[in-house]
């Protein structure tokens, strides 16, 4: 079931040329410090050399990794290869913004061993892209995806967003249809949500931004799953679809299967055994810590057996891997399971419990419902 049990490595690139008004990921727009950050990431990596000797996935995310120039990205990847060992089959993913994509950059990334590209398209509709405050236009996004598709990457994925105000089912399906026309290996379809302290959350609090309600969002979700599975994609996690078993994201699957992962960079999270820890959410704080030779950790938690079980349920209900029926022990919970089966929210197969597509809509609530 696990694609592999080897740990994954994540690098959080905390730089964006501009901030999108809906985004709560940690990033700053002062890109002048990228060189310093690369040095700090490598110092942080050295601290973990013994605990994490071998990885089989490396995900350069952000933020916007494509803001790095050739020397910076080459220095980062070569430095990490000097410090850690990577399995021969390593999945090396890099996130790109459409307006950074050029033929030359793609060839360069390929020469460095990048074998999977994740492109932040969000929409192929000009009005929607403008509403989301993206730096690129829908036309630029199309040109970028064409370049990636022709650029020799067998595996590339697109990030798309639905549930925008005034977005119709028709325009969303047009975006999905356009996405499929490029032959992607993977699609991540996220629902727009109001997060943290962002311009969109301030607009929302002031009554100046209203997202579609739960029923409308649910209908779009089901429409998305129906459309993409109809086109042959595997709906393997609430927001993620793969063209085949081979093109599931090996790296992201680790997050949902309690496989260890190490996160480097400001605000990056790590997990091993029963411990989770996270770095300070500040570029200055991160650089200062590593300059002084101290760990840039902002917090940590040791998960109890009960918390681990609850997480296994949460991950199980939101993915196609499901969970073992033995996780459900009490009589009351077993009765609840039968009710959920009758309602079409879950299925029982081979001593495992799986969410149905309709069940994915309630994935966050199902663990509570069966934990009586
Ligand atoms: S959505 Fe991507 S490009 Fe926009 S601010 Fe967030 S991390 Fe940066």
Boltz pocket constraint, residues with backbone or C-beta under 6 A from the ligand:
constraints:
  - pocket:
      binder: B
      contacts: [[A, 15], [A, 16], [A, 18], [A, 19], [A, 20], [A, 23], [A, 24], [A, 25], [A, 27], [A, 62], [A, 63], [A, 64], [A, 97], [A, 120]]
      max_distance: 6.0
